[in-house]
Amino acid sequence: MTPTHNNTPAWLLLEDGTLFKGKSFGAKGTAGGEICFNTGMTGYQEVFTDPSYTGQVLIMNNAYVGNYGVKESDVESDSVKISALICKNVSYRYSRMVASDSLENYLVNNNIVSIYGVDTRALVQHIRSKGAMNCVISTEYSDLEHLQSALANVPDMAGLELSSQISTKEAYTLGNPLSTIRIAVLDFGVKKNILNCLTERGAYLKVFPARTTIDELIAFEPHGYFISNGPGDPASMDYAINTLKDILATNMPLFGICLGHQLLALANGISTFKMHHGHRGLNHPVKNLITGKAEITTQNHGFGVEPESVKNSDKVEITHINLNDGSIEGIRVKNLPAFSVQYHPEATPGPHDSRYLFDQFLDNIKSAMAN
């Protein structure tokens, strides 16, 4: 394994005119999206393959990225989903014996433009102050005019519907067909380890495309419904909101994660909003208001549920809050076995504090089946 150090210049231009120069790592070219940052120290491959990152340029906060290479099984989807990558330092060598390749080769094979040698601490502080914005990375252009032209073609995340573009095109099944528990999964960009957490608990799943109708879902004869994570602006997804209203009308158990959480709120007349810079990382503290316990969570979202809208609702109550900023991290529908969380309880590579939520969902299904 011979490292191939790359000294090709690369440029990063933010929407507010801030310009950084660095070096290329990965594919050559020009790519853009909404810039965001992840606070996790590990799990970069799982992060890069998370469908919820579609349309986003990611800053990794860790000082070095790539030191343990990549492994075929450490993925949340079939390909890298980030639009581009920003790092402080990168490792051309990797130390993990079970790794199959280097991070650079992985990014090249997935056509991901990346830049390193950037002061990511200063960049993250800038975003925390100014807020999320579009950006563009290029190894092709160094002059401001060409960079600005490329940036002008990047769509705004607010109002952008992405889930139907990355959802499965055909329904498929997972798990034991003889299971007594059948769950219909609406795929808006579902992560593989969410599905694993359900099948490991004995459920038989049918994963449906984003624009599936309620009649198609009911034809599977499910005992419960799971509403997945995914990218984009939930308020732009009228088709999904209407489907959730139909699902709630069945009075059957429902569990939503991340985008699914936001859609459950919208289906109950509660507003969502674009966050200043979002929550992304493996280390965000959340308090369960029902048990009084705190849990360390994995998060990835740039939209949230509007607090005042929930407080004024007679349909929904808050179950979890973020201990950093007080934002809403969980809700449940009153008088229905339907709940959701904003964070990711499947949490690969970890922490696993919140996996009890999958047990709670299965318990709700078993209780409904017994009545």
C-alpha positions, 0 to 999 in steps of 0.5 A: 500500500503506497500512499499517493500524496496529492498537492493539487490546489483546491478552493472553497468559496462560501455563499457570503464570499469567504474563500479558503485555499487548500489541497485536493483529496479524492476526485477532481472537479467542482461540487457544491451544496449546503455546508455543514459540520459533524462533531463526531470523532469516528464513524466517517464512512457511516456518515458519508453514506448516510442518505440524509446528507444528500445535497450537503458539503460536510466538514469533519471536525476531527483533526485527522480523517481516514486513519482507519481506512474504509470497510465494505460493511461500514455503510448506511447506503450503497454509495457515498451521499455527501456532495463534497468533503472538507478536512483539516488533515487526511491520512493516506495510510490506514491502520485497521487490518480489516480495512479494504481500501484507503479513504482517498481511493474510496472518495475517488471511486465515488466521485467525491471532490474533497479539500484538506489543509483548511482551518476547519476550526475557524470554518466551523466557528464561522458557520456557527456565527453566520449560519448554514449557507451554500458553498462550492469546492473546486480543483478546476477553478481558482478565479472568483468569477468561475467559482461564483458562477458554479456557486450560483447553480447550487440550489437552496436547501430550504424548500428543496424536496430530495427524498423521492430522488434517493428513495428505493424505486421498487419495494423490497422485503427484509427479515423473516417472512414467517414473523408474527410482526410485519412493519411497513417502512416508508423510505425517504432515505432510510439508513441500513442500520435502522432496518437492521435494528428492526429485523434484529428484533424479529420483525418482517419489513417491507420497504416502500418508495417515498411516494407509496399510497396508503392503499399500497401500504395497507395491502401489506397488512402491516402491524405497524409503520416506520417513517424513515430519515431522509434529506431535504425540507420536510415542508416541501413534502405534501405527498408524505404529509398526506400519507402520514395523515392517512396512516394516523387514521388507521390508529396503528403503531407508528415510529418516525426518526429524523425526517420522519419526526418532522413529517409526523409533526407536520401531519398534526398541524405543527410547523417545522423550520430551517435551523441556524446550523443544525445538529450533526455528530455522535455526542449530543445530549438529550433528555427523556422527559418521561423517564428523566434520564439523559442519553448521548445521541447521534444526530444529523438534521438541519430542520427542526420542529417549531417549539411554540407550534407544539406547545399550542397543539392539543394533539402532540406532546414533547417527550425529549429535548436537546440539553445543549439548546432546548430544541425538540428531540421527541414527540408523541401523539396523544391517544395514539401509539405514534411517536418520533425522535429527531435523533438517530437511535440506531447510532452506528458506530454509536453510542447505543443509549437510545436503542430502547426506542426500537423496543418501545416501538415493538412493544407498542405493536405487540400491545396493539396486536393483543387488543 
